[in-house]
Amino acid sequence: MLVNGTWTKDWTPVQAKDDKGRFVRQISEFRHWITKDGEPGPTGDGGFKAEKGRYHLYVAYICPWASRTLMVRALKQLEEYITVTVVNPVMTDQGWQFDGFPGSHADELNGHQYIHQLYTQVAPEFTGRATVPVLWDKKTATIVNNESADIIRMLNTAFDHLTGSVLDLYPEPQQQEIDQLNASIYEQLNNGVYKAGFASSQFAYEEAYQGVFNMLDILEHQLSDGRSYLLGEQITESDIRTFVTLIRFDAAYYGLFKCNRNLIMQMPFLSKYVQRILEVDGIRDTVSIDHIKQGYYSIKALNPNGIVPVGPALHIQNIDAL
Ligand SMILES: N[C@@H](CCC(=O)N[C@@H](CS)C(=O)NCC(=O)O)C(=O)O
């Protein structure tokens, strides 16, 4: 991580833990919003008007938080509006690195070797972890936002007048329901798998494991009435947040993070749901199972020899082509 703008060696995945050995995630620092007219959003400063070609996303295919921004970019037809750089999936002792792996890119925009250099370019005294996603403003050469929850919400509306997109992932009448569902999905599932994987006590691991499968059971049940998406026939933010964890589950979390009561492919409604979302236009391109496996299994603290398991055989259609 960066301390007063200087990279401290020996990257470790655990950011902080509480007195019971629970994994604690860092709060994101850059919180400006792109808006239709450049007016300030709910947090941060104004000046970030929606414009074609002005903004850029730095992402990792391994990262569920970054992937949700890619999903919304695809669903909201923003591919022509926001450019993307994908980092190398294998974490180095200087964190995320550019280039050198099939499917990853050089940093053509800023010419850096590591993501942490973006942070110090903008904030020379930055202290904290250099995370992806990073939403970058090419015009003012700064970080707009590094919190994926904000990024997916701003992308849902800010460019609609330019793109003509009518898809609303956070429709007004369902906002309360979506917020409630998102909160439990985040706590028990999205971050729950990390809490299981990075637990530093048996207690913290088991608590997280229970949460993960409790949430999966709830979602499996919710889908069992035949609905297409969690809240009905319309895809929403909650589906995006759920999908990014489900698509990584069998390939990485089941093994590496010890979330091993069962695979997602053993849960019939959830497997069909994953397949359904994967088939939505543009989504398949946001997933790389190769990056996911290589990336997670390169976390030395959990897998010192870096051996990547061959299985499990994934029963998701066409997943091998990803
Ligand atoms: N709150 C952030 C979390 C992002 C995050 O934790 N990203 C991880 C990858 S999955 C990261 O970049 N970690 C690098 C590090 O911790 O040094 C978001 O949702 O945007």
The ligand as a Gaussian input file, in Angstrom:
#p B3LYP/6-31G(d) Opt

LIG

0 1
 N      -14.545000      -0.201000      -2.410000
 C      -13.812000      -0.515000      -3.525000
 C      -13.047000      -1.811000      -3.303000
 C      -12.174000      -2.142000      -4.456000
 C      -11.167000      -3.233000      -4.108000
 O      -11.054000      -3.666000      -2.951000
 N      -10.442000      -3.696000      -5.119000
 C       -9.407000      -4.712000      -4.902000
 C       -9.429000      -5.742000      -5.986000
 S      -10.811000      -6.810000      -5.937000
 C       -8.056000      -4.050000      -5.006000
 O       -7.788000      -3.314000      -5.929000
 N       -7.159000      -4.372000      -4.084000
 C       -5.799000      -3.907000      -4.109000
 C       -5.253000      -3.777000      -2.728000
 O       -6.006000      -4.017000      -1.782000
 O       -4.100000      -3.408000      -2.617000
 C      -14.781000      -0.605000      -4.671000
 O      -15.790000      -1.313000      -4.559000
 O      -14.569000       0.040000      -5.668000

